[in-house]
């Protein structure tokens, strides 16, 4: 079975760099792979459109390179989507909208194998990543154990009960979500409001104190410095639609000025 590069880097205590796509176009994934820069690519399924064949083709494209892929599913159908994505070849999950320890425990259970030792609900299934004899065996069980579990901290309740949430066994990483958090406290869109920034500081500092690796989502390299100063070593840089929008807007406006004088 294929190694989980993301898991190997975490075990080794090394930094990681990823990027995100809303598109499931496999050639876009290949372009990212050809850059030779990223350790993993994240499909933001919460916002995108896809079917089961798309998940398999996305994973196949990733497997052409020394990368992993992870998925960010919508909470409403996360159990079914996560288990099918893992079966397709995804090696990590970024869970959204957790508000309580029960929510977090359920996320871990969805991923982990259904064994007495692991207490998960992911059983044996002859899906793509485990075809021809691997289903249910030792390698299959270990692959389930190696799937990265990332939790979005983006709701008021999650921030208020942060230490309790991060004490749930099985969490590998957390990601701060300022947009959802600002909305949940009645300040939608005010990502830089003092209350939002204070919550951000609490999330990163508490995670590091408790030994849970925080990941920072950034849109430019310049943004990394303040997180590095906090002790953050894991970053996700950009998302396809924003990268395209910024390039088209910047260069389109520049060209229009040249053309129109």
N, C-alpha and C positions, 0 to 999 in steps of 0.2 A: 504494500500500500504506500501511497505517496507521503513523503515527509511533510510536516507542517512547519514551514520556515518561520512563521510568526511565533509559534510556540517555542521553537528552538532559540530564537533570539531573546525571548522573555526569560527562558530558563538560564541563558548565559548572562543575563543582566546587561544586554546590549541595547542601544537605542533602536527605534524603528521609525520608518517613514512610509506613509501610505498616501493614497489619493482616492477620490470618490467619483463615481459616475451615477447619473440618473439613467443614462442610456444603457441598454443591454447589448448594443452592437458589438459583436466579438472583435471586429477589426479595430475598434477604438481601444479595447483591452490590449490588443497586440501592439498598438502604437505606444501605449504606456509601458508595456513590457520591453519593447525595443529601446526605450530610453535607458534601460539598465540601472535605473536609480531607485525604484520603489520596491519595498519588501512585500507589500500587499496592496491590493486594490479593493475598495469597498463599494458594493452595489447598494445604492440607497433605494431599496425596494419600497420604502414608506412613501416615496414620492413618484416612483416610476411605474411604468406599465410593463408587464411581462407574463410569460406562461412557463410551464415546467420545462419545455424544450429550451427556452431562453436561458434558464438557470444552468442547464447542462452545457450549453454552448459557451456561456460565459466562463464556466470553470475550465472547459477544454482549452479556451484561449489562454487563460492564466497559466495552465500547465505546460505551455510551450516555453515558459520562462522560469527563472528561479524566484517565484513569487507565491504568495498565498492569496486567497480571496475570502472576504467576509461579507455578510449580508446584514442590512438594517431593515427589518420587517416592520410593518404596521402592527400595533399591539392587538388589534381586534382579531386577527387570524394568525398570530405568531406561532402557535404550536404546530400547526399543519405546515406552514411555510418553512419554518426553521428545520424541521425534520426532513422535508423534501429537499431543501437547499443543501443540508449536510450530505444527504444521499447523492446529490448531484456533484459534490466535490468542494463545497464551501467549507472552510476550516475555522471559521469564527463567526460570532453573532454579536451585533450591537443592538441591545434591547432598549426600546424607547418607553417613555411614559410611566416608569415605575414610581409608585407613590408610597409603598409600604414594604416591610420586610416580607410579607406574604407574596407580593408581586415579584420580588427578587428571588425568593426561593423557587417560585414556579419557573422563572427563567432558567435557573440552574437545572432543575428537574427535566425540562424540555430537552436540554442538550445532552445530559449525562446518560450513560447506558443503564438499562434496567437490570442491575445486578444487586445482590444483597449488600455488597460493599459500597456501591455508588448511590443507590437510592433514586436513580433517574427513571425516566419513562420512555427512553429511546430504545426500542427493541431491535431485534434482528430483522433486517430487510435486504433483499438482493437488489439494492439500488446501484447506481452507476459506480460509485466510488468503492464498492465492495462486491462486485460481481465475481462469479466463478470461484466459490468456495470460502470467501472471507467472512460471510455473514455470521455474526454471533460468536466468532472465535476470538482468541486472545488479541490478535492484531486489530480486529474490529472494535473490541472493547477499549483498547488503548487509544485508538483513533478518536473515539467518543470522549475519552478523558482529556485528550489533547486539544479539543475544540476550544478556542478562545471565547470566554464569556465577558462581554463588555456591557456595562450598564450606563445608560444616559441618566445623569442627574439634572433634571430639568423641570421639576415640579416643586411647589412650595413644601409639600409634605415630605418629599425626599430630602430636601435641605434641612428641614427642621429635625428630622430623625436620622441624620446622615451617619453618625457613628453606629447606630443600630443596624442600618442597612448594610454598611460596609463590613459588618461582623458576620454576615451570612457566608458560610463556607462556599468556595467555588468561584468567587468573583476574581477575574484576572486584571481588569482595567475599568476605569470610569471615564466618562466624557461629559464635560460641562455643556449644558444647553441654554444659553442666555435668552434666546427668543421665546422658547416655551416658558422659561421661568418668569420672565418679565410679564408675560401674559397671565400666568397663574397668580401673580400678586397684584393684578389690576393695573399694570403699567406696560401694556402691550407695545412692543416696538422700542421701548426705552432701554436698549441693551447696555447703555453706559450710565444709567441712573445709579446713584450711590448705593442704593439697596441691592441692586443687581451685582454691582462690582464687589460689594462686601460678601455676597453669597458666593461669587466666583472664588474669591480668596479663601473662603472657608472650605469650599469643596477641594481645591487643590492642596491646601495645607493639611487638611484632615486625611485625605487619601494617602499622601506621602507619609504622614505620621503613622498610619495604620498599615503601611506596607502594601497598599494597593496602588498600582501604577496609574497615574492620570495621563490622559492623552489630550493634547490641545489641537483644535481645528483652526488652521490659519489660512489666510489667502495670499500671503507674501512672506518671503524669508525674513523681512524686517520685523515681523510680528513675533518671531520665535524668541528673540532675546529676553523679553520680560519673563517668559515661561521658563527658559533655561536658568535664569537667575533664581527662580523658585525651586529648581531641582527637577523640572520636568524633562524627560528624555524621549518622549514619544509624541510624534506629530502626524497630522493628516493635512496635506497641502492641497487646497483647491478642490473644485468640483466642476465637471465638464461644462455645464451650462453657464456657470459664472466665468470660467476661463474664456469661453467663446464670446460671451457678451462683452467682457472687458476689452478683448482684442478688437472686436468689430466696432465698438463704440469709439475707442481711442483712435484707432487707425482710420475709421470711416470719417470721423470729424476732422482729422488732420488732412485727409485727402480732399474733403469738400472745401476746406479753406484754400488749398493749393489750386484746385480746379476753378473755384469761383473767384479767386483773387481776394 
